[in-house]
Amino acid sequence: MRPAVTRDAFAAEFALDDRQRAAVDVLTTSDCRGVYLWGPVGRGKTWLLDRYMSGVDTDAKKRVHFHSFFRDLHASYFGHGFSLEKALDELLGTIELLCFDEFHVHDIGDARLISRMVESLFARKIALVTTSNYPPDGLLPNPLFHDAFIPTIELLTERMQVVLVDGPVDYRTLAGARTHFAAGTWSVAGEEDGITFAELCDTPKSTGDYLAMIENRRVLTITDIPQLKDASRDAVQRFSNLVDVLSDGDVRTDFHSSTPLDAFADGCVGLDIDRIVSRLDQLRRRKCGPDSAESA
């Protein structure tokens, strides 16, 4: 059973928009189903998730981010001789509520493990609340593999309330420099010191590699960033994963490119481009006034 929280958990100094209030209506009602919050970037999904998580009156809860959790799941899965159940025992223990931020599925290998994980979570009667930039039927969008994931999509929609959070404002565009990441820069000036885009994204690197790279690191410089339409699809996806990791890890990052930020993603249709552009947009807006809301 998914626990409810009081409306006080969502008290804020700003006015919630209609979609956010609709999500609050769901999160303040106990239900046997989980909640799947999805919508465009910057509409407050993570804020809603975190307020819900903080308001739930139990210690048997855990809040995770997709990238870091999947790194740990893979490591534990291999460490336990490919036993998913033992890996989940290690990572989740006896929790009753799992809050999962930025749920997405792009890779067929990950999709197979995610399918088994979702089935196990529901079998364990763990209440699941997630955020995503994709509706359930938009997960694993590659037409070569999408059909294989349909049973999991059907399970998610059966066992979770799907709530669209798509208010009119991208709150990230209002954000001030509240984080180290947002205090970073995007420059078209040349820079010799740093790690090149090619080193980070043109070679096979996993999200786990990026997470390991930023351990104990507060500042990073990335150089020679091309216009994304000129990079390979794999490199664009790796860059998207890298920006996610840097933003979530709150690492101040100075990006150096031959292309202004306004134009660097023009003509690129990668899977996570909208979210990455929104995150990078904080760099040029860091001198704005206090933000009106946290964002997702």
N, C-alpha and C positions, 0 to 999 in steps of 0.2 A: 504494500500500500504506500503510495506516495504521500508523505506528510504535507500538510498545509502550513502556511505561515500567516501571520497577521498582516494587515495592510500597513501597519507601522514599519514593517521591514522595508518598505519601498518609499518611506518618507524622503523627500528631496527638496532642495531649494529651487528647483525648476518645475515647470508644469509638464507632466507626462503627456505625450500625444495619444491619440485615440488607440493606436495599435499597441502601444506600451500598456495602456490601461486595460486593454483586452487581455494581454498576457498576464497582467497582475490578477485579473479576475480568475484566470485558470490556476495560477500558482498559489492563490490563497484558498483554494478548494481542495480538500483531500480526495484522492481518486486512486483506483487500482491501476490506472494507466500512468505512464511517464509523460514527459512533455518534450516536444521537439520544436524548439524555437528557431525559425529560419527567416532570412531576409537579406537585403543588401547590406553592404558594409556600413558601419557607423550609426546604426539605428538603435543602439542601446541593448543589444542582446546579451553581451557579457555583463553589463551593469545589472540587468534583470537577474541573470544567473547568480552573480555574486551576492546580490541582496537576498535572494532566496536562500542560497547556501548559508549565509550568515544568520538568517532568521530561523532556520530549522532547529528545533530544540532537541538535538541528539548529538552524541559524540560519534555515533556509528555512521559517519559520512565522510566523503572524500571528494575533493575538487581537483580535476586533472585537465591538462591541455593535451590535445591530440598528439602533437609532435613528441613531447617528452614522455607521455604515457606509452606511446607505441615503441619508442626506443627501449624503454624499460621492459615492455612486454616481450619484445623480440629477444632481448638478452636473457630474461628469465625463462622464456620458452625453450631456448637452446640449452640453457644451463640445467634445465630439468628434463633433458632428453626428449624434447618435443612433446612434453605433457602440458597442454593448455590449462588443465584444471589445477595442476600444481603451481603453474605460473600465476594464475589468478589468485590462488590461495596466498601466495607470497605477496602480491601487490595490493590486494584488496582486503585480505583477512576476513572479518565477519561484518563488514559494513552493510548497511541497509539502504544507503542512498549514495549514488554516484552522479556527480555533476561533471559533464564532459564538454569542454569548450572547444569550438571550432572543429566539429566533426566533419570529416570529408573522406572520400574514397576515390583515388585516381588510379591506383595500381592494382592489377588483377591479383598479384601475389598477396598484397595487403588485404584485398577484398576477401580472399578465402579465409584468412585468419580472423578478420573482422566478423564475418558471418558466423563462425564458430563462437567467437567471443560474445556476440549479441545473444545467441541462443543460450549460452551458459549464464549470462547475466540474468536473463529472464527466468531461467530454470532455478537460479539461486534466489529468486524473488527480490532482487535488488532493484529499487526504484531508480529510474534513469531519467535525468534531465539534461538535455544537450542544446548547444547552439550550433548553427551551421549557416553558411552562405548559400546552401543548396537545399531545395526541397528533397524529400526522400527519393522521389523518382528521378532526381538529377544527380544522384550519387553514381559513381563509376560511369560517366557519360560516354566513354569510348564505345561506339556501336559494336565493335568486335567482341566486347566482353560484357556489355550491359545486361544482356539477357540472363547471364549466369548469376547476376546479383539480384534479380527480381524477387526470388523467394525471401531474401533478407529485407528488401524494401517493403514487401507485403507484411512481414513480421513487425517491422518498425511502425508502419501505419496502423496495424491492428492493435499493438500494445502501447502506443504513445499517442497523445493528442498533438496534432500538428498545428502549430500556431504561427501565422505569418506576422512578422514584425517589420513593416516597411513604411514607417512614418516618412513625412516629407523632408526631414532634415538629416543630413549626414553630420552628426555631432563632431566627428573628427575634424571637419573643416573649421570648427569654432574653437578648437583646443589651443591652449597656450602651452608654454614649455614646462609641463608638469613632470616630464620624464627625461631621463638621460637620452633616450632615443630621439625624442622630439627636439632636443637641443643640438642634434647633429646638423650637417650641412649637405647640400647638393651643389657641386661646383663644376663649371666647365673649364676651370683652370687646370693645367697639367700638374701632375703630382707623381714624383718618382718613388717616394716611400709609401709602402703599403702592400696589400695583397691584390693581385689583379683579378678581374672578372674571370679571365680564362683559367687561372689557377683554382678559383672557387667553384666555377660553374661548367666549364668545358670538360672537366675530368669527372669520372664517376665518383660522386660523393653523396652520402646519405644524410638525412636530417640528423642522425646520430653523430655524424662527423662534425656537423655545424655546432651541435650542442656541446660536444667535447671541446671544440675550438674556443668557445666563449667562456668556458669555465674560468673563473677568477679574472676575466677580462672586462674592463669597463669602457675601453675605447678601441675602435677599429677604423682603419682607413681602407677603402676599396677603390682601386684605380682602373682605368681603361674600360669603363662600362660602355658597351655599344648601344646603339638604338636597338631595342629589343626585337624588332622585326627582322634584324640582320643576324640574330642569334638562333641557334637550333632550338627546337621545341623542348628537348631535354634540358638545355641550358637555361631556358626561360623558366621551366618548372623548378629547377634547382635554385635559381635566383629568387623565385617566389618563396620557396621554403626557407631560404637564407634570411630574407627580410622578415618573415614570420618569426624566426628564431631570435633575430636581433631585437625586434620590437618586444617580443614577449620576455626576453632576457634583459630588457632595458639597457642595452649597450649603446652608448653614444657612437654613432657611425658617421664618418665623413665620406660621402660618395663623390667620386670624380669621374666625369663622363664627357664625351665630346658633344653631347646633346643636352640642351636645357631640360629640366624636369618636366616642363609643360609638354614636351614633344617626345620624350624618350620612349613612351609606350605606344605612340601612334602606329596604327597598322598592325599591332600585335593582338592576337586573339587567344592567348594562353588561358588556361582554366581559371587561374586566380588573379588575373590582371587587375580587375576592379578593386579587390581587397588590397593588393600591393600598392597600387597608385594612391589609394586612400591613406595608407600608412605612410607612404613617402611624402604625401602632401602636407603632413604635419611639419616637415622640415622647413618649408617656406612660410608656414603660418605661425611659427613659434613665437612671434612677437605680438600676437593678438592678445585680447583680454582673456580673463578667466573663462574656462569652458563652461558651457551650460549643463553638460552631462557627460558622464563617462560613456564610452562607446564599445561596440563590438564589431 
